[in-house]
């Protein structure tokens, strides 16, 4: 079963794209692989039937990873952001273990 939700908002001249879907673990791994390839190439294109946005990450990028587990509800949030302004340098080592 696949449940999709996507929207493109234009507020004050800013574009934002949002996509929600219910996928199996392998499909999400494929999506994350595509994100990795886009980051490596310097271009991320997001689209659905009605909307499209292209991002071009460059310079230093800020990575935020949050993970939680509470009463059977698990959440993993990964956020990557960057700015054309001179960024603050917040370099911390991230360790991820795979069983």
C-alpha positions, -999 to +999 in steps of 0.1 A: +000+000+000+013+034-009-001+066+005+012+098-011+008+135-001+028+163-018+024+200-018+043+230-032+039+262-012+048+297-025+050+322+003+068+355+000+085+343-032+099+312-014+092+277-028+088+247-005+080+211-015+066+186+009+060+149+002+046+122+026+041+086+017+038+052+032+066+030+018+085-002+027+120-001+041+137-010+008+119+018-011+129+043+015+165+031+012+163+037-026+150+072-020+178+079+005+203+066-021+189+090-046+193+119-021+229+108-015+236+109-053+219+143-057+240+157-028+272+143-044+263+158-078+252+191-063+216+191-076+185+178-059+153+177-079+120+169-063+087+165-082+053+149-083+025+151-108+019+189-102+050+204-086+087+206-089+116+222-070+154+221-076+179+227-049+216+232-054+235+225-021+270+240-019+295+251+007+291+238+042+258+221+050+242+217+084+232+181+093+207+174+121+197+139+130+170+131+156+159+096+166+132+087+192+113+056+203+083+059+226+056+032+232+061+016+198+061+049+179+095+054+163+108+085+145+139+093+125+143+129+113+171+139+090+174+175+081+200+191+058+202+228+054+225+254+040+226+291+034+244+314+009+255+335+039+287+326+057+277+297+080+287+290+116+311+261+119+294+234+140+315+203+132+307+174+155+314+137+148+283+116+141+284+079+147+258+055+132+259+018+139+244-008+117+235-042+131 
